[in-house]
Amino acid sequence: MKHQCKVTVLKKECFTDLQETYLADPKSGSCPVFEEGQEFLFERDGDKDDFWNFYRGTFPCAEAWDCISRYIYTALQGGSIMRGWTNDEKMMIACCNDGTRPVIFKIERIDIEE
């Protein structure tokens, strides 16, 4: 069985009260990098290895990548992303670590019969 991983941007939040209190630019607003509904598909098959190559120059945010890449890697290996935490062990909801404008992602393992 082969596996893919789909990452979907579910939601962008913006905490203006925190931005006004703590940021150098108090009017930063929501994340300018991602859009709700945006999708990324990762595959590992033969010479194609999106996990190691997709991020380099293509995935738009290193901070978000750092937060979600472990779940992507697990999905591409066919593992349980979050057994016992979500209602589907092939799915995880995670977010980037920007505390004033987090982006929330849905990470899904896709199983492909060979």
C-alpha positions in Angstrom: 0.0 0.0 0.0 1.2 3.5 -0.8 0.4 6.6 1.2 0.0 10.3 0.5 -0.6 13.1 2.9 -3.0 16.0 2.2 -2.6 19.2 4.2 -5.5 21.6 4.1 -5.6 25.1 5.6 -8.8 25.1 7.7 -8.7 28.4 9.4 -6.7 31.5 10.0 -7.0 33.3 13.3 -5.9 36.8 14.4 -5.7 38.0 17.9 -5.5 41.7 17.5 -5.4 42.4 21.3 -2.1 40.4 21.5 -0.7 42.0 18.4 -1.4 45.5 19.8 0.2 44.6 23.1 3.3 42.6 22.0 4.2 43.1 18.3 6.5 45.6 16.8 3.9 46.1 14.1 0.6 46.1 16.1 -1.4 46.1 12.9 0.1 42.9 11.5 -3.2 41.2 10.8 -3.7 37.6 9.9 -1.1 35.3 8.3 -0.3 36.7 4.8 1.2 33.3 3.7 -1.7 30.9 3.7 -5.3 31.1 2.6 -8.2 29.1 4.0 -9.0 26.1 1.8 -5.4 25.9 0.4 -4.2 22.3 -0.1 -0.8 20.7 -0.3 -0.3 17.1 -1.4 2.8 15.1 -0.3 3.9 11.8 -1.9 6.8 9.4 -1.4 7.2 6.9 -4.2 10.4 5.7 -5.8 12.5 8.8 -6.7 9.7 11.2 -5.8 10.0 12.3 -2.2 7.9 15.4 -1.4 8.7 15.3 2.3 12.4 16.0 1.7 12.0 18.0 -1.5 8.6 19.8 -1.4 9.5 22.1 1.4 12.7 23.4 -0.2 11.5 26.5 -1.9 7.9 25.5 -2.3 6.2 25.1 1.1 5.7 28.8 2.0 6.4 28.9 5.8 9.3 27.4 7.8 7.6 27.9 11.1 4.4 26.1 10.0 6.5 23.3 8.5 8.3 22.8 11.8 5.0 22.4 13.6 3.3 19.9 11.1 6.1 18.1 9.4 6.2 15.2 11.9 2.6 14.4 11.2 3.2 14.5 7.4 6.2 12.2 7.8 4.1 9.7 9.9 1.3 9.8 7.3 3.7 9.1 4.5 5.0 6.1 6.3 1.5 4.7 6.8 1.4 5.4 10.5 -1.3 6.5 12.8 -1.1 10.3 13.0 -2.9 10.7 16.3 -4.5 7.4 17.5 -7.0 8.0 20.4 -6.9 11.8 20.0 -8.9 12.5 16.9 -11.9 10.5 15.7 -9.9 9.2 12.8 -6.3 8.0 13.4 -5.5 8.9 9.8 -6.2 12.6 10.5 -4.7 15.4 12.8 -5.7 19.0 13.4 -2.6 21.1 14.2 -1.5 24.7 14.0 1.6 26.8 13.5 3.2 28.4 16.5 2.5 32.0 15.7 0.6 32.9 18.9 -1.0 36.1 17.5 -2.1 34.8 14.1 -2.1 31.0 14.0 -3.0 29.0 11.0 -4.9 25.7 11.6 -4.2 22.7 9.4 -6.0 19.4 8.7 -3.4 16.7 8.0 -4.7 13.5 6.4 -3.1 10.2 5.5 -4.5 8.9 2.2 -4.1 5.2 1.6 -3.7 4.0 -2.0 -4.2 0.4 -2.9 -1.5 -0.9 -5.3 
